[in-house]
Amino acid sequence: MGKIIVGLDDNFPPMGFQDENNKIVGFDVDLAEEAAKRLGREVEFKAIDWSSKEAELKSGRVQVLWNGLDITEKRKESMLFSKPYMDNHQIIFVKKGNTAVTDEKSLAGKTVGTQSAGTAEEYMDASDFYRRKSRRSRSTSTTLRHSWILRMAVSMPSSATRSSAATT
């Protein structure tokens, strides 16, 4: 049996990121290394453009996606998932002292940043509220929508998901 090629976003700490020696490390890397060890296989980590993760997997350039990948019904149509190893929740961070944002509906007209092609972006794109009331511009790793950053967390319970590793 050959080496397992794991695709991940290497700019997603603490799940996967490059350390000071440009080595890909993180929580998901540690889990994948342990899984490979138990299977008696070598593992190689390949940084990928997360917005192209399905194409990377389908093309065979990577054999597994392992990077806080949320299980969704849409993804189940084209991927096989491991048993979940983590429960995820989408949360909103706002600047300390900001009392104007108390839930997701109070984000109307503001810019919100999400990981491009992640479940937070999918959740927001599926919502009539966000499609109509928020503006968005894209960059390579982040989608923007108008004004949050650091401190208070407001849960979006309807978007809770579970993470696992996936393959085709």
CORGIFEN-V44639 format. One record per residue. N is the residue number from 1. RES is the residue in one letter. OMEGA is omega in degrees with one decimal (none if undefined). Layout:
N;RES;OMEGA, N;RES;OMEGA
This chain:
1;M;-176.8, 2;G;-178.2, 3;K;174.5, 4;I;178.3, 5;I;-177.4, 6;V;175.9, 7;G;178.8, 8;L;174.2, 9;D;-176.8, 10;D;176.2, 11;N;-174.4, 12;F;-179.5, 13;P;2.7, 14;P;-175.0, 15;M;178.4, 16;G;-179.0, 17;F;178.0, 18;Q;177.5, 19;D;-177.1, 20;E;177.1, 21;N;-178.9, 22;N;174.3, 23;K;177.6, 24;I;-177.6, 25;V;174.8, 26;G;-177.0, 27;F;-179.1, 28;D;176.9, 29;V;178.4, 30;D;179.2, 31;L;-179.6, 32;A;177.9, 33;E;178.8, 34;E;178.2, 35;A;179.7, 36;A;178.4, 37;K;-179.4, 38;R;177.2, 39;L;-177.4, 40;G;-176.7, 41;R;170.9, 42;E;178.2, 43;V;175.3, 44;E;179.6, 45;F;-178.4, 46;K;175.9, 47;A;179.5, 48;I;172.0, 49;D;-172.7, 50;W;179.1, 51;S;177.6, 52;S;-173.2, 53;K;179.7, 54;E;178.7, 55;A;178.0, 56;E;-179.3, 57;L;-178.0, 58;K;-178.2, 59;S;-177.9, 60;G;177.7, 61;R;170.3, 62;V;-179.5, 63;Q;-175.8, 64;V;168.3, 65;L;-178.1, 66;W;-173.7, 67;N;-177.6, 68;G;-176.8, 69;L;-179.5, 70;D;176.2, 71;I;175.4, 72;T;178.1, 73;E;179.8, 74;K;-179.8, 75;R;178.5, 76;K;179.4, 77;E;-175.7, 78;S;-177.8, 79;M;169.7, 80;L;-177.5, 81;F;170.9, 82;S;170.8, 83;K;-179.7, 84;P;177.1, 85;Y;-177.6, 86;M;172.2, 87;D;-179.9, 88;N;172.4, 89;H;174.5, 90;Q;178.5, 91;I;179.6, 92;I;175.1, 93;F;176.6, 94;V;179.9, 95;K;178.9, 96;K;-179.6, 97;G;178.8, 98;N;179.0, 99;T;-178.4, 100;A;-179.3, 101;V;-178.7, 102;T;178.0, 103;D;-175.4, 104;E;-179.4, 105;K;178.3, 106;S;176.1, 107;L;-178.7, 108;A;177.9, 109;G;-179.6, 110;K;175.9, 111;T;-179.9, 112;V;178.0, 113;G;174.8, 114;T;172.4, 115;Q;179.4, 116;S;178.0, 117;A;175.7, 118;G;-177.3, 119;T;176.1, 120;A;177.6, 121;E;178.2, 122;E;179.2, 123;Y;-178.5, 124;M;179.2, 125;D;-179.7, 126;A;-176.8, 127;S;175.4, 128;D;-178.8, 129;F;-178.2, 130;Y;-179.4, 131;R;-176.9, 132;R;-166.7, 133;K;-177.4, 134;S;175.5, 135;R;-176.4, 136;R;168.6, 137;S;-175.2, 138;R;167.2, 139;S;-174.7, 140;T;-176.9, 141;S;-177.1, 142;T;172.5, 143;T;-177.7, 144;L;177.4, 145;R;22.8, 146;H;138.5, 147;S;165.9, 148;W;168.3, 149;I;-151.7, 150;L;156.4, 151;R;-173.0, 152;M;178.3, 153;A;176.5, 154;V;-175.9, 155;S;171.4, 156;M;-171.9, 157;P;-178.7, 158;S;-178.4, 159;S;180.0, 160;A;-179.7, 161;T;177.3, 162;R;-177.6, 163;S;175.2, 164;S;171.4, 165;A;-177.4, 166;A;174.6, 167;T;178.8, 168;T;none
